[in-house]
Amino acid sequence: MTLRKWFYLFWTTLLIGAVSALITGVILQANDQQFSFLGGNAIGYNILTMLLGGATISVLSQMGFFAYLIVRFIMMGIIRKKWVWDTVQIILVIVAIIDLVILRHNPGDSWLSYSLLPLFMLLAGLAISAWKVKLTNRNGFIPTLFFMTVVTAVEAIPAIRLNTAASTIFMMVPLIASNAWQILILSKVLKTDKEPL
């Protein structure tokens, strides 16, 4: 990874995070009845805030991505057998999905409403993992699924703690878009068929 390649990855991820946050924010604001009463200056301020928020979320995504790559490198040095590390990752995916339901659930509420976010994350992770296999090879499926579910769940803790639909959606869409972009483009940036995933 050269500085030029890292710059490309950084700025493209920043752009994807900002644009996806802007689109998500505009859709969320359009569904808000109070948005129609705001003046022109407030709309410009909201758009700027959405862009900056998306850029910040994309930087959080990049920190999580590089942290995952470092942790994976260390774990592959400790655990010599790939199948053991893959098994650990699958177990952690299952634990993360279950925890997203159980830890957020309030007694008396429906389990279904708390299952939507983990289910969406799992489906997005499976779709991105399948895409990754098409771009590289089948060895990338489990690490990509792990990154798209477990690491995304850790990165999304600020929105998950607020436990409101709008804040969760506003953070999750740019976060998943940024994470997906980074994991899918990595082999192209490194110009290799066998990447360290």
ZIQUI-V15323 format. One record per pair of residues at least 4 apart in sequence whose ideal C-beta (glycine too) atoms are under 6 Angstrom apart, sorted by the first residue. I is the first residue (numbers start at 1). GAP is how many residues later the second one is. If there is no record, write none. Layout:
# ZIQUI-V15323
((I | GAP) (I | GAP))
This chain:
# ZIQUI-V15323
((1 | 4) (1 | 5) (5 | 184) (9 | 180) (13 | 45) (13 | 49) (13 | 165) (13 | 168) (13 | 169) (14 | 41) (14 | 44) (16 | 4) (16 | 161) (16 | 162) (16 | 165) (17 | 37) (17 | 38) (17 | 40) (17 | 41) (17 | 157) (17 | 161) (18 | 33) (18 | 36) (18 | 37) (20 | 153) (20 | 154) (20 | 157) (21 | 4) (21 | 29) (21 | 32) (21 | 33) (21 | 153) (22 | 28) (22 | 29) (24 | 146) (24 | 149) (25 | 25) (28 | 138) (29 | 6) (38 | 4) (38 | 5) (49 | 4) (54 | 120) (57 | 114) (57 | 117) (57 | 118) (58 | 120) (60 | 95) (61 | 114) (61 | 117) (61 | 118) (64 | 87) (64 | 91) (65 | 117) (68 | 79) (68 | 83) (75 | 4) (75 | 10) (79 | 5) (79 | 6) (86 | 56) (89 | 53) (89 | 57) (92 | 58) (93 | 52) (93 | 53) (93 | 56) (93 | 57) (95 | 4) (96 | 53) (96 | 54) (96 | 57) (97 | 21) (97 | 25) (98 | 4) (99 | 4) (100 | 18) (100 | 53) (101 | 13) (101 | 14) (101 | 17) (104 | 10) (105 | 9) (111 | 4) (115 | 4) (121 | 28) (124 | 52) (125 | 20) (125 | 23) (125 | 24) (128 | 16) (128 | 20) (128 | 52) (129 | 12) (129 | 15) (129 | 16) (132 | 8) (132 | 12) (133 | 5) (133 | 7) (133 | 8) (136 | 4) (136 | 51) (140 | 4) (140 | 57) (143 | 54) (144 | 39) (146 | 4) (147 | 4) (147 | 36) (148 | 4) (152 | 4) (152 | 27) (155 | 20) (156 | 4) (156 | 15) (156 | 16) (156 | 19) (159 | 8) (159 | 9) (159 | 12) (162 | 5) (168 | 4) (171 | 4) (172 | 4) (174 | 4) (176 | 4) (180 | 4) (181 | 4) (185 | 4) (186 | 9) (187 | 8) (190 | 5))
